[in-house]
């Protein structure tokens, strides 16, 4: 059990690192993880929407589709929060890449 948890944590950390470099597939994978509760994370539709949004911005049509799909199960306030978090992620990663 401990190995599977460590493996799941490694996969999430790896995907986060790739997402920080602008990898659309990594953003999509994180959206899947948070929308389904895979990879050792809890289901979190705000976080999932954020990652699908970032995937869509990086050109993922699947990210666009799943972002719209989960938005149907979210309130307007939750969607606004997910969008705010996506903008913050973009600003933070842009700042780190420029440094």
JOPE-V166150 format. One record per pair of residues at least 6 apart in sequence whose C-alpha atoms are under 6 Angstrom apart, sorted by the first residue. I is the first residue (numbers start at 0). GAP is how many residues later the second one is. D is the distance in whole Angstrom. If there is no record, write none. Layout:
{{I,GAP,D} {I,GAP,D}}
//
This chain:
{{7,31,5} {7,32,6} {14,11,5} {17,8,6} {18,7,5} {18,8,5} {19,73,6} {23,31,5} {23,34,5} {26,24,5} {26,28,5} {27,24,6} {27,27,5} {27,35,6} {30,17,4} {30,20,5} {30,21,5} {32,6,6} {33,9,5} {33,10,5} {33,14,5} {34,8,5} {34,10,6} {34,13,5} {35,7,6} {36,6,4} {45,36,5} {48,18,5} {48,33,6} {49,32,5} {49,36,5} {51,11,5} {51,15,5} {54,8,5} {55,7,5} {55,8,5}}
//
